[in-house]
């Protein structure tokens, strides 16, 4: 009979006491479980025990638990000298080297030791749970149990169903997670599982923007942080923080594991930067330069002071044009209507389209046209996009009026979808496809990304806030321009956009 996770005697085994293993052991003892830890490396388990006791005691000092609770938690931790001592465990989780053969051999050996109903869980971040389980006599009791670093602080864990995982296994892992103070998210066994899968859009679309010469890394990061989307870090800051030697490998791995799905396609410069050792913060140089571990920020261009005589805003009746006209009202003379006067500069607010094609379609001179992104309104950092032939003086006049209230402006070259539109639409689209493929529920997709990646909103929540139809329009316009399947809208998004319902709407 399976052990009750609510029993004070329920025991969890942890194999591997590096950063992840010791973090898992720490939250398990504070969650009330008996924990046995083992590491094949001499002295590693002792160091882990000392670390865990120190962290538990520090939590008591901070008032996060009582001294009695800390003492009890520390007493539940036990070092064992070999795998045979895991015989009485209800669950064993491995946090060892990312090597399929080694993990398979470990689980094979454990199957000869533990009870038939003992769960064998893998903290793998990149290997197939199904392939790990395929080497076991009872693959139905094997699941993925992927935590994030640092484990005690990132309160989410992916509970991964392999092809043969029995329903009771994931249900029990859910219960264990909650007792440990973590939110479980359920996901099927696919490359990147849920969090790394859903997080591809920020990285890959940011890289595409740079590869296309649209903007510099700091431009992309500034817009994603300050332009209304409110990300804590943009894609290049994140890659520098994680280390390109890590994030670059993950990008290539997920792209190849999905049989070169274009939505996940990395850019060639990533591999070159990896070869050059431009890993980011840890080496002092990546997409940014770091002095004493601090990023050296680029300078903001000084805004000009001369305002335009008049600004024509178009196209007439367009939502983005209305936002622009309201912003400009009281600052300059605003023109609307079908055509601008001879004295006006032209401002447009396309959705998923570039400035050049918008100007041509409207029959206005591209030389006196600029585009402004209004996806998130104009309260934060603004994005100013020129056509391929915009006059420099027109650009400066537009810059002056957009910074009249001292809010900074980011300049970019012509691009369908600006920066924020194309990055957010890509993020939403990938998560819509995750929902379409039944990899995870819409609720778990949002929860996983917010807790695991610290996004300000879940991907489908972003889509609903902005409007599924708007996200669909951005992707459709980009797909029409590029002819690139990376921008094809997911069926999940397409149907809900056309029905006018939330992206959280499940299939009937």
C-alpha positions as CSV (number, residue, x, y, z in Angstrom):
1,X,0.0,0.0,0.0
2,X,1.3,3.4,-1.0
3,X,2.6,5.6,1.9
4,X,0.5,8.6,3.0
5,X,2.4,11.8,2.3
6,X,0.7,13.4,5.3
7,X,2.3,10.8,7.6
8,X,5.1,12.2,9.8
9,X,7.1,9.1,8.8
10,X,6.9,9.7,5.0
11,X,10.5,9.7,3.8
12,X,11.9,11.4,0.7
13,X,15.3,10.3,-0.6
14,X,17.5,12.8,-2.5
15,X,20.4,11.6,-4.6
16,X,22.9,14.3,-5.5
17,X,23.6,17.2,-3.1
18,X,24.7,19.9,-5.4
19,X,22.8,23.2,-5.6
20,X,19.5,21.6,-6.7
21,X,19.7,18.5,-4.5
22,X,20.4,20.5,-1.3
23,X,17.6,22.9,-2.2
24,X,15.1,20.1,-2.7
25,X,16.2,18.5,0.6
26,X,15.8,21.9,2.4
27,X,12.2,22.5,1.4
28,X,11.4,18.9,2.1
29,X,12.6,19.0,5.7
30,X,10.9,22.3,6.3
31,X,7.7,20.8,4.7
32,X,7.6,18.1,7.4
33,X,9.2,15.2,5.6
34,X,11.9,12.9,6.7
35,X,14.7,13.3,4.2
36,X,17.7,11.0,3.4
37,X,20.5,12.5,1.3
38,X,23.3,10.7,-0.6
39,X,26.1,11.8,-2.8
40,X,28.7,9.6,-4.3
41,X,31.4,12.3,-4.0
42,X,33.2,12.2,-0.7
43,X,32.2,15.0,1.7
44,X,29.5,16.4,-0.6
45,X,26.6,15.3,1.6
46,X,28.2,16.6,4.7
47,X,28.7,20.0,3.1
48,X,25.0,19.9,2.0
49,X,23.9,19.0,5.5
50,X,25.8,22.0,7.0
51,X,24.4,24.3,4.3
52,X,20.8,23.1,4.9
53,X,21.1,23.5,8.7
54,X,22.5,27.0,8.2
55,X,19.6,28.0,5.9
56,X,17.0,26.6,8.2
57,X,18.5,28.4,11.2
58,X,18.7,31.6,9.3
59,X,15.0,31.3,8.5
60,X,14.3,31.0,12.2
61,X,16.5,34.1,12.9
62,X,14.4,36.1,10.3
63,X,11.2,35.0,12.0
64,X,10.1,32.8,9.1
65,X,9.7,29.9,11.5
66,X,10.1,29.3,15.2
67,X,13.3,28.0,16.8
68,X,11.5,24.8,17.7
69,X,10.3,24.3,14.1
70,X,13.9,24.9,12.9
71,X,15.2,22.3,15.3
72,X,12.6,19.8,14.2
73,X,13.3,20.4,10.5
74,X,17.0,19.9,11.0
75,X,16.4,16.7,12.9
76,X,14.5,15.3,9.9
77,X,17.6,15.4,7.7
78,X,19.8,12.3,7.6
79,X,23.0,11.5,5.5
80,X,23.1,7.9,4.2
81,X,26.1,6.0,3.0
82,X,24.6,4.1,0.1
83,X,21.6,3.5,-2.0
84,X,20.5,0.5,0.0
85,X,19.4,2.9,2.8
86,X,16.6,4.3,0.5
87,X,14.7,1.1,1.0
88,X,11.9,2.6,3.1
89,X,11.4,5.8,1.1
90,X,8.1,6.8,-0.4
91,X,9.8,8.8,-3.1
92,X,13.3,9.2,-4.3
93,X,14.3,12.2,-6.4
94,X,17.6,12.3,-8.3
95,X,19.5,15.6,-8.9
96,X,22.6,14.2,-10.5
97,X,24.5,14.9,-13.7
98,X,22.4,15.5,-16.9
99,X,23.3,12.2,-18.6
100,X,20.6,9.8,-19.8
101,X,22.7,6.6,-19.3
102,X,23.8,7.5,-15.8
103,X,20.2,8.4,-14.7
104,X,18.9,5.1,-16.2
105,X,21.5,3.1,-14.4
106,X,20.7,4.8,-11.1
107,X,16.9,4.1,-11.4
108,X,17.6,0.5,-12.5
109,X,19.6,0.0,-9.3
110,X,17.0,1.7,-7.1
111,X,14.3,-0.6,-8.5
112,X,16.1,-3.5,-6.8
113,X,16.0,-1.7,-3.5
114,X,12.8,0.4,-3.0
115,X,9.2,-0.8,-2.7
116,X,7.1,-1.3,-5.8
117,X,5.0,1.8,-5.1
118,X,8.0,4.1,-4.4
119,X,8.0,7.0,-6.8
120,X,11.2,7.5,-8.8
121,X,11.5,11.2,-9.7
122,X,14.0,13.0,-11.9
123,X,14.9,16.7,-11.5
124,X,16.2,16.7,-15.1
125,X,15.8,20.0,-16.9
126,X,16.6,18.8,-20.4
127,X,16.3,15.0,-20.8
128,X,13.2,13.1,-21.8
129,X,11.4,11.6,-18.7
130,X,10.0,8.9,-21.0
131,X,13.5,7.9,-22.1
132,X,14.7,7.8,-18.5
133,X,11.7,5.7,-17.5
134,X,12.1,3.4,-20.6
135,X,15.0,1.7,-18.8
136,X,12.9,0.7,-15.8
137,X,10.9,-2.4,-15.1
138,X,8.0,-0.2,-13.8
139,X,8.1,3.0,-15.9
140,X,4.7,3.9,-14.7
141,X,6.1,5.1,-11.3
142,X,8.7,7.4,-12.9
143,X,8.0,11.1,-13.4
144,X,9.9,14.4,-13.9
145,X,10.1,16.7,-10.9
146,X,11.8,19.8,-12.1
147,X,12.6,22.6,-9.7
148,X,14.2,25.9,-10.4
149,X,17.3,27.5,-8.9
150,X,17.3,28.7,-6.2
151,X,14.8,26.0,-5.1
152,X,13.7,27.6,-1.8
153,X,12.9,31.0,-3.5
154,X,11.4,30.0,-6.8
155,X,8.1,28.5,-5.6
156,X,7.2,26.4,-8.6
157,X,7.9,22.8,-9.7
158,X,7.1,21.1,-12.9
159,X,5.5,17.7,-12.4
160,X,6.2,16.0,-15.7
161,X,4.2,13.0,-17.0
162,X,6.2,10.6,-19.1
163,X,4.3,8.5,-21.7
164,X,3.9,5.7,-19.1
165,X,3.5,7.7,-15.9
166,X,0.5,6.5,-13.8
167,X,-2.0,9.2,-12.7
168,X,-1.4,8.5,-9.0
169,X,2.3,9.4,-9.3
170,X,1.6,13.0,-10.4
171,X,-1.2,13.4,-7.9
172,X,1.2,12.4,-5.1
173,X,3.9,14.7,-6.4
174,X,1.4,17.5,-6.4
175,X,0.6,16.9,-2.7
176,X,4.3,16.7,-1.8
177,X,5.0,19.9,-3.6
178,X,2.3,21.8,-1.7
179,X,3.5,20.5,1.6
180,X,7.0,21.9,0.7
181,X,5.5,25.3,0.0
182,X,5.7,25.0,-3.8
183,X,3.1,25.3,-6.6
184,X,3.1,22.3,-8.9
185,X,2.4,22.7,-12.6
186,X,1.5,19.7,-14.6
187,X,3.1,19.2,-18.0
188,X,3.5,16.5,-20.5
189,X,7.0,15.2,-21.4
190,X,8.1,17.5,-24.2
191,X,11.4,19.4,-24.9
192,X,11.8,22.2,-22.4
193,X,8.8,20.8,-20.4
194,X,6.6,23.9,-19.7
195,X,8.6,26.8,-18.4
196,X,11.6,26.6,-20.8
197,X,9.2,25.8,-23.6
198,X,6.9,28.8,-22.9
199,X,9.9,31.0,-22.3
200,X,11.4,30.6,-25.8
201,X,9.6,33.6,-27.4
202,X,11.4,36.3,-25.4
203,X,14.8,35.0,-26.2
204,X,14.3,33.9,-29.8
205,X,12.4,36.9,-31.0
206,X,14.7,39.3,-29.2
207,X,17.6,37.6,-31.1
208,X,15.7,37.8,-34.4
209,X,15.3,41.6,-33.9
210,X,19.0,42.0,-33.3
211,X,19.9,39.7,-36.2
212,X,17.7,41.7,-38.6
213,X,19.5,45.0,-37.6
214,X,16.3,46.5,-36.3
215,X,17.6,47.5,-32.9
216,X,20.5,47.1,-30.5
217,X,20.4,44.8,-27.4
218,X,19.8,47.7,-25.0
219,X,17.0,49.0,-27.2
220,X,15.1,45.7,-27.0
221,X,15.7,45.4,-23.2
222,X,14.7,49.0,-22.5
223,X,11.4,48.6,-24.4
224,X,10.5,45.3,-22.8
225,X,11.2,46.7,-19.3
226,X,9.9,50.3,-19.6
227,X,7.6,50.3,-22.6
228,X,4.5,49.0,-20.9
229,X,5.1,45.3,-20.9
230,X,7.0,45.8,-17.5
231,X,9.4,42.8,-17.7
232,X,12.0,42.8,-15.0
233,X,14.7,42.1,-17.6
234,X,14.8,42.1,-21.4
235,X,16.1,39.1,-23.3
236,X,19.7,40.2,-23.6
237,X,19.9,41.1,-19.9
238,X,18.5,37.7,-19.1
239,X,21.0,35.9,-21.4
240,X,23.8,37.8,-19.8
241,X,22.6,36.9,-16.4
242,X,22.0,33.2,-17.1
243,X,25.1,32.9,-19.2
244,X,25.1,32.5,-23.0
245,X,26.9,29.2,-22.5
246,X,23.8,28.0,-20.8
247,X,20.9,29.8,-22.6
248,X,22.5,29.4,-26.0
249,X,22.8,25.6,-25.6
250,X,19.1,25.5,-24.5
251,X,18.0,27.5,-27.5
252,X,19.7,25.1,-29.9
253,X,18.6,22.0,-28.0
254,X,14.9,22.9,-28.0
255,X,15.0,23.9,-31.7
256,X,16.6,20.5,-32.6
257,X,14.4,18.5,-30.3
258,X,11.3,20.0,-31.9
259,X,12.6,18.9,-35.3
260,X,13.6,22.5,-36.3
261,X,10.3,24.1,-35.5
262,X,10.7,27.6,-36.9
263,X,9.1,29.2,-33.8
264,X,12.1,28.2,-31.8
265,X,14.8,28.9,-34.4
266,X,17.9,30.6,-32.9
267,X,20.1,33.0,-34.8
268,X,23.6,32.3,-36.1
269,X,25.3,35.1,-34.1
270,X,24.4,33.2,-30.8
271,X,26.8,30.4,-31.7
272,X,29.6,32.9,-32.7
273,X,29.2,34.8,-29.4
274,X,29.4,31.5,-27.5
275,X,32.6,30.6,-29.4
276,X,34.1,34.0,-28.5
277,X,33.4,33.4,-24.8
278,X,31.0,36.3,-24.6
279,X,28.9,34.6,-21.9
280,X,27.7,37.7,-20.0
281,X,28.0,38.9,-16.5
282,X,30.1,36.1,-15.2
283,X,33.0,36.9,-17.5
284,X,32.5,40.7,-17.5
285,X,31.3,40.9,-21.2
286,X,28.3,39.7,-23.1
287,X,25.7,41.8,-24.8
288,X,26.8,44.4,-22.2
289,X,30.1,45.4,-20.6
290,X,30.3,44.8,-16.8
291,X,32.5,46.7,-14.5
292,X,32.7,45.2,-10.9
293,X,29.7,43.1,-11.9
294,X,27.7,46.2,-12.8
295,X,26.3,46.8,-16.2
296,X,27.6,49.8,-18.0
297,X,24.5,51.5,-19.4
298,X,24.5,53.1,-22.8
299,X,23.8,56.8,-23.1
300,X,20.3,58.0,-24.0
301,X,20.3,60.4,-27.0
302,X,19.5,64.0,-26.0
303,X,16.1,65.0,-27.3
304,X,15.8,67.9,-29.7
305,X,13.7,70.9,-28.6
306,X,12.1,72.1,-31.9
307,X,8.5,70.9,-32.2
308,X,6.8,70.3,-35.5
309,X,4.2,72.9,-36.8
310,X,1.7,70.1,-37.3
311,X,1.4,66.4,-37.0
312,X,-0.9,64.3,-39.2
313,X,-2.1,61.1,-37.5
314,X,-3.4,58.2,-39.4
315,X,-5.0,56.1,-40.6
316,X,-8.4,57.7,-39.9
317,X,-10.5,55.6,-37.5
318,X,-7.6,53.4,-36.4
319,X,-7.3,52.6,-32.7
320,X,-3.6,53.3,-32.6
321,X,-4.2,56.6,-34.4
322,X,-6.7,57.6,-31.8
323,X,-4.2,56.9,-29.0
324,X,-1.6,59.0,-30.8
325,X,-4.0,61.9,-31.4
326,X,-5.0,62.0,-27.8
327,X,-1.4,62.0,-26.7
328,X,-0.5,64.8,-29.1
329,X,-3.5,67.0,-28.3
330,X,-2.4,70.2,-26.6
331,X,1.3,69.7,-27.5
332,X,1.1,70.4,-31.3
333,X,-1.5,71.1,-33.9
334,X,-3.0,67.7,-34.7
335,X,-4.4,66.8,-38.2
336,X,-6.6,63.9,-39.0
337,X,-8.4,62.9,-42.1
338,X,-7.4,61.1,-45.2
339,X,-4.4,63.2,-46.2
340,X,-1.8,65.4,-44.4
341,X,-1.2,69.1,-45.2
342,X,2.1,70.1,-46.8
343,X,3.5,71.4,-43.4
344,X,2.7,68.3,-41.4
345,X,5.0,65.4,-40.4
346,X,3.1,62.1,-40.5
347,X,2.8,59.7,-37.6
348,X,1.2,56.2,-37.9
349,X,0.6,53.4,-35.4
350,X,0.6,50.1,-37.3
351,X,-0.3,46.8,-35.8
352,X,2.1,44.1,-36.9
353,X,3.1,46.1,-40.0
354,X,6.2,48.2,-40.8
355,X,6.3,52.0,-41.3
356,X,7.3,51.8,-45.0
357,X,4.5,49.6,-46.2
358,X,2.0,51.6,-44.0
359,X,3.0,54.9,-45.6
360,X,2.8,53.4,-49.1
361,X,-0.6,51.9,-48.5
362,X,-1.9,55.2,-47.1
363,X,-0.5,57.1,-50.1
364,X,1.6,59.4,-47.9
365,X,5.3,60.3,-48.4
366,X,7.5,57.8,-46.7
367,X,10.2,60.5,-46.3
368,X,8.0,62.4,-43.8
369,X,6.6,59.4,-42.0
370,X,7.4,57.8,-38.7
371,X,5.6,55.1,-36.8
372,X,4.9,54.8,-33.0
373,X,4.0,51.7,-31.1
374,X,0.8,52.2,-29.1
375,X,0.3,48.5,-28.1
376,X,0.7,49.4,-24.4
377,X,-0.3,53.0,-24.7
378,X,2.2,55.9,-24.4
379,X,2.6,56.2,-20.6
380,X,6.0,54.4,-20.6
381,X,9.0,54.5,-22.8
382,X,8.0,55.1,-26.4
383,X,9.2,53.4,-29.6
384,X,9.8,55.5,-32.7
385,X,10.3,53.7,-35.9
386,X,11.4,55.3,-39.2
387,X,10.7,54.2,-42.7
388,X,13.6,53.2,-45.0
389,X,13.8,56.8,-46.2
390,X,12.5,59.0,-43.4
391,X,14.1,62.4,-43.4
392,X,16.4,63.0,-40.4
393,X,14.7,66.3,-39.7
394,X,11.3,64.6,-39.6
395,X,12.7,62.0,-37.2
396,X,14.0,64.8,-34.9
397,X,10.7,66.7,-34.9
398,X,8.9,63.4,-34.0
399,X,11.5,62.7,-31.3
400,X,11.0,66.2,-29.8
401,X,7.2,65.9,-29.5
402,X,7.3,62.4,-28.1
403,X,9.7,63.4,-25.3
404,X,7.9,66.7,-24.5
405,X,6.9,65.2,-21.2
406,X,10.4,63.9,-20.5
407,X,9.5,60.2,-21.1
408,X,12.4,58.6,-23.1
409,X,12.2,57.3,-26.7
410,X,13.8,54.3,-28.2
411,X,14.7,54.6,-32.0
412,X,14.5,51.5,-34.2
413,X,14.8,50.7,-37.8
414,X,11.8,49.7,-39.8
415,X,10.2,46.4,-38.7
416,X,6.8,44.7,-38.9
417,X,5.6,44.7,-35.3
418,X,8.2,47.1,-33.7
419,X,9.8,45.4,-30.7
420,X,7.1,44.9,-28.0
421,X,4.4,43.8,-30.5
422,X,6.5,41.1,-32.1
423,X,8.0,39.8,-28.8
424,X,4.7,39.7,-26.9
425,X,2.8,38.2,-29.8
426,X,5.5,35.4,-30.1
427,X,5.3,34.7,-26.4
428,X,1.5,34.5,-26.5
429,X,1.5,32.4,-29.7
430,X,3.9,29.8,-28.3
431,X,1.9,29.3,-25.2
432,X,-1.3,29.1,-27.2
433,X,0.3,26.2,-29.1
434,X,1.3,24.6,-25.8
435,X,-2.4,24.7,-24.8
436,X,-3.4,23.4,-28.3
437,X,-1.1,20.5,-27.9
438,X,-2.5,19.7,-24.5
439,X,0.9,19.9,-22.9
440,X,-0.4,21.9,-20.0
441,X,-3.7,23.6,-19.0
442,X,-4.0,27.4,-19.7
443,X,-4.0,28.0,-15.9
444,X,-0.8,26.1,-15.4
445,X,0.9,27.8,-18.4
446,X,0.2,31.2,-16.8
447,X,1.2,30.0,-13.3
448,X,4.4,28.4,-14.5
449,X,5.7,31.4,-16.4
450,X,4.9,33.9,-13.7
451,X,6.5,31.9,-10.9
452,X,9.3,30.3,-12.9
453,X,10.3,33.2,-15.1
454,X,9.0,36.1,-13.1
455,X,7.0,37.5,-16.1
456,X,4.6,40.3,-15.0
457,X,1.7,38.4,-16.5
458,X,1.3,34.8,-17.8
459,X,1.5,34.5,-21.6
460,X,-2.2,33.8,-22.1
461,X,-3.0,36.5,-19.6
462,X,-1.0,38.9,-21.7
463,X,-3.0,37.8,-24.7
464,X,-6.3,38.4,-23.0
465,X,-5.3,41.8,-21.6
466,X,-4.3,43.1,-25.0
467,X,-7.0,41.1,-26.9
468,X,-6.7,37.8,-28.8
469,X,-7.8,39.5,-32.0
470,X,-5.0,42.1,-31.7
471,X,-2.4,39.4,-31.1
472,X,-3.7,37.5,-34.0
473,X,-3.6,40.6,-36.2
474,X,0.0,41.2,-35.3
475,X,1.1,37.7,-36.1
476,X,-0.9,37.6,-39.4
477,X,0.6,40.8,-40.6
478,X,4.1,39.6,-39.8
479,X,3.5,36.2,-41.4
480,X,2.2,38.0,-44.5
481,X,5.3,40.2,-44.7
482,X,8.0,37.6,-44.0
483,X,6.4,34.5,-45.3
484,X,8.1,32.8,-42.3
485,X,6.2,30.0,-40.6
486,X,7.6,31.1,-37.2
487,X,4.8,33.7,-37.2
488,X,1.9,31.5,-38.2
489,X,-0.8,31.9,-35.5
490,X,-1.6,28.9,-33.4
491,X,-5.0,27.3,-34.0
492,X,-5.8,27.8,-30.4
493,X,-5.3,31.6,-30.8
494,X,-7.0,31.8,-34.2
495,X,-10.2,30.2,-33.0
496,X,-10.5,32.2,-29.8
497,X,-9.7,35.4,-31.6
498,X,-12.4,34.8,-34.1
499,X,-14.9,33.7,-31.5
500,X,-14.1,36.7,-29.4
501,X,-13.5,34.6,-26.3
502,X,-10.6,34.4,-23.7
503,X,-7.5,32.4,-24.5
504,X,-8.2,30.6,-21.2
505,X,-11.3,29.1,-22.8
506,X,-10.9,25.2,-22.7
507,X,-12.0,23.0,-25.6
508,X,-15.6,21.9,-25.2
